[in-house]
């Protein structure tokens, strides 16, 4: 059986995959398998990126980083489901974040 790519999945399939990964992460956490828990968490973030329209992420804009309180990220450009840019206030090292980790700092979004 070949697995379907996230990009080929419907919204319903993506949401089902997120629910399955959430359950696997919960079980791994209960069993104390922290590295496995972390892998499922990262996979969920990636799948969630396919539920976001990349055109809603604007180069040049600054976003809050979900799960990293008080950290902000300035987007330079998008490539696939990743936003490339740098964290504010830190080293100006370029990095890529899945677009689902970016939350608008503008009110109402």
N, C-alpha and C positions, 0 to 999 in steps of 0.2 A: 504494500500500500504506500503510495507516495503522498507525502504531506502537502497540503495546499499552502502556498505562500500567503502571508498576511495581506499582501497587496491584491490578491485574488479573492479574498473573503468578503462576504456581504457584512453589513453592519451587525446583523443578528449573529453571524458566525464569529465575528470579532468579540462581541459581548459574551458569547458562550465560552470562547477561549479564555477571556479574562476571568470569568467565573471559575473555570476549571483550574487555572493557574492560582487563583486566590485560595481555592480549597487545598491544592497541593502545598502551597506556602504555609497555610494554617497547620496542616499535618506535620510538615517539616519542623515548624516552630515548636509544636507540642512535643515532638520527639527530640528537640534540642539539636537538630541538624542545621546549624546556623548558615553554613556555606550553601546548602541546598535551598534554604529559605531565601537567601540573598539572590540566588540565580532566578528563582520564580518571581521575586519582586522586580528584578530588572526586565524579565520577559514581559511582565504585565505593563511596565512603562512603555516598552516597545510596541506592544499590541495597541495600547491606548493612543499611540501616535498615529495609527492608521484611522482613528475615529476623528481626527482633527484635520481640517482643511488647511494645508500648508500656506495658502494665500492669506490666512489670518495672522501669520507671523511676518512682521515687517522688518526688513533690514534697516539698521540704524536705530531701531527702537530698543528700549530697555525693558526687561521682564524680570519678575520675581522668579526664583528657582524653587519649584515645589519640592518640599522635603529638605530644604537647606535654608532654614529661617534666617532672614536678614541678608541673604545673598542676592545680588542682582547680576544679570547677564545682558550684555549688549550684543545684539545679533549683527554680524557682518554680512552673512549670506546663508542661503538654504541649499542643502544638497540632499535630495530625497526626503526622508523623515527626520533629518537632523538639521539643527541650527548651529552654524559655526560662528564663533565670536570669542568673547572673553568676559570673565567675571570682573565686576567693578571693585576697585579697592584692593585688588590683589596683584599678583604678577600679571603682566599682560600676555600671558601664554595663551595661544589660540587653542580652543578645545571645541568639541562638538557635543551637543546635548540633544536627546530625543525631544521633539517639539512638544510632547505631552508634559514635559517638566516645566515648560514656560507658562507663566501666568501674567496676564496684563497688569500693569501697575495703575492703569487708568481706571477710574471709578466706574462701576456699573458693568464690568466685564468679568 
